[in-house]
Amino acid sequence: MKKISGIVFIYLIITGFIGNAQDTLVAPKAPVAKSKKNPIASSVPRNEKEWLQNQIDCLTKPTMYGRGYVNGGLDSAAKYLLGQYYRLHLQPVDSDGNFTQGFAFPVNTFPGKMALTINGDILSPGADYLIDPASSSFSGEDLDVQKINLDKIKDASALNGIISSFDGKSAYYLENIAYACQMLQISRSDFVALLPKGCYIIPEEKKLSWHVSRETIPATVFYVKLDLLPKKLKKMTAEVTAVFNPHAWNVNLIGEAPGIVKDTYIVFTAHYDHLGMMGESVIFPGGNENASGVAMMLSLASYFKSHPQRYTVVFIAFAGEEASLMGSEFFTFHPTIPLKNIKFLTNLDMVGDASDGISVVNATLFPRHFDLLQNINEMGQYVPEITSKGPAANGDQYHFTEAGVPSFFIYANGGHGFYNDIYDAGDALTLNNATGLAKLLIDFVKQL
């Protein structure tokens, strides 16, 4: 067994990383049976697309519970990935022999009842509506619905006047919230945080897209598809069970394929966490976002472990990305390798369908590296097109870029557009040009 220290050791025992799971997770020297179900172990040249799909299927199966903070979904995903690190014979990067880096932050969750009925019609969670992820628990039956039009809001005092009239005995249907937010120059999250305890409906004209909240608000807010709302809202019934966890435990998983130069690094990252569950039955599987990126990272780890490079190649599976990049932020403040020794970092997120090529965030910051990537692709014809993007705080590369580490964020262009919703399933991905993307990244590392 690799040496594991302190609080991480205690946590792994409690959650089952060590103990009953010991045979599968901490015995890297034991032979692994060759099986069609274990593409890592097979001595037959693998079909890359099938291998990636196998990894995605494992990460999106129902027992992963959306890799979030309900039913131990995130822990199950971490346990699975730790097993893959061992099976790939990656090595830990820190002196204590740890693959894991633990940290905690608050998370609001919805592990229990989730129900909404409007005018007697039962709506489906996830498909017809989403709960605001910061919402509190609520239970109310046959509530009168009052329609509140916010198109007259000009300033904070006008808003306060309307909010002060809410007594919590009714439910409130809020129209034109986007206009009010624009006038007050606040986000929608800031707006709903101002609402008093009670139940609220906000019509959603765009696609339903969820996220993780590290905060909780007094109100219970439903975002309901506009075309499902009747012209006259009379009655509603709602049941929500929210549980706020002030210390949700997360682990980053860090392994390396040593190179000739041990203390200079090429880094690949991908976040393995997702949104988890909304209620007792609704799962957000997170196929493209981001089982696809994790699968691609594992594929690269498999290659570079078998083909050592000049520089050591490091692989980091981040937790906490869906909660505003918490895992990568923690790592950059507590790095297990010197940030100044990272020659280049590539973050992989949403790479499940590259039918139309890929986009590269930070391309304008690092034009020499982008030109290199373009030239390699022109020679190999790996993906149809590579699009240059500027810097953005939309991925785990952000905190590394801010810390002075040269980095890209690569995502694929194509697919159904499923994003942070219940439809982002593993079997919804085509994996078009995934093999080409893997070859492109391999050649990129060799040129670096």
Steps between C-alpha positions, in 0.01 A plus 500: 500500500617850420565714804204727578524759771290685755145610438497357146570150639217531752264628233583218260427241768164659584385529140620158387800601291691266732356195666244305301628661181862419579539213257393710202663828588828446680657196342666634186752214487230234478439365146182622336300241314475557127138560410297671234345699782838631611655679201794619708614145564453364150813414304306536174536844335199688622238689309550849638143610449364193678751547781390859554133400490565231760650756737216744440242228562664414832503863610138565401332183625211552746703381800728802454196718586620776272842523673365756746429544868197272540525126575880514497514549123817708503670249730405214269650682203821576691525137607459384141762742368746410772465140383576610143811684617623179659411285201684738269798486740519876536721621780412750775672836478544589866762369741241323718386281214148649482285518190240702689479862607207565731308822561151604609245772430125553565243357259120519486341167401157353426504135611129465582159590363469716189148564371315783326135511392344799323122523447482127571762404241801310632826629351811286450816615682796548271289485185234762580666701774810548713532613859733790568803318644517734801134444596378401846261218587131569447166327536173660391170367366238677286666838530345796323732634230548875471651640180759773558620700199845650555503720188450812712808446716731798467707485817560308822233689694234397247609137532498520879147635486381197305696248708367643826146413386579127477344325800597139421137386501486494120733391225633771271546491123771751408491643149771707329770414752765556232386862464515556876850353519613722216361812665658411836822375337496173689504135398200271524669318787538829686134581433358175639724536806298814586170311508350416841406149606223365279437333164563667164463411133720660236425423132796370301507574128844348438606140550508372855857497631588424862805565718638443851457760773732555795237719665143477617223759481174536698279459191404193299515587131383292204608574143221363282492474121293791376301294250380270779352778710126561460380852423317508831691357792255427778639237737826325561639233730870463569720266703876551525756346733827693512802409712787745542839335555746755642801269450457290187820298453668490159822349367716590204673197352857555380726249326796512266681315224867578577717635222873528449493846659324434830441855619352659187136427426242481227157493668158376388195579710130411493233538766312185600229653719156586366162619627384184674128471572199727532260310722475127555493389136636768265865443403721731295733244337760743363611305194654780296543723806736347596528123485629554146794713615590254777490210255727687261741581782513133604567402139794739489622367833494148359707608200759709682553239771591253225695760300712712740574852376780743564291681759287345772131497406260569788127422505263679737133408540341796677200503729296812574501645147122526489515702824702778332836334434567414863733205434735681266496808722601289799777330303655826381513623860629163624692353203650154528743587220667841457281710273808667354617159378189440288606543140142483372154400624198386297154484656252262333128561540207404277689310230230242422422616145756682284301473177574868435847500653620652826532839666806609696451749783815706571616461139547876476710503817738232374515545122822302459346193659179549302695523175678178593166328560368630168808383309478152652134477403570616145758225465291225659147614407385389846197729549305704242576842647671667795341826614696763692341643816613761748543456876195414709418395856295205377721204581763358732779656294395842632676493836815360340500776241458756778798340678718541190481145366473475118174318439221413258141397552388274216135417435334335202256658256206280405228284649151562633580794725411316819662690786443471876166331440348155537554417132881509510526121509801292405321329213404838353860561392631419153870530591555623146868587446584397857780275377633785288495734799697249708763470225516878468569538871760222498688666214466837676673363811777346288564834332504682834 
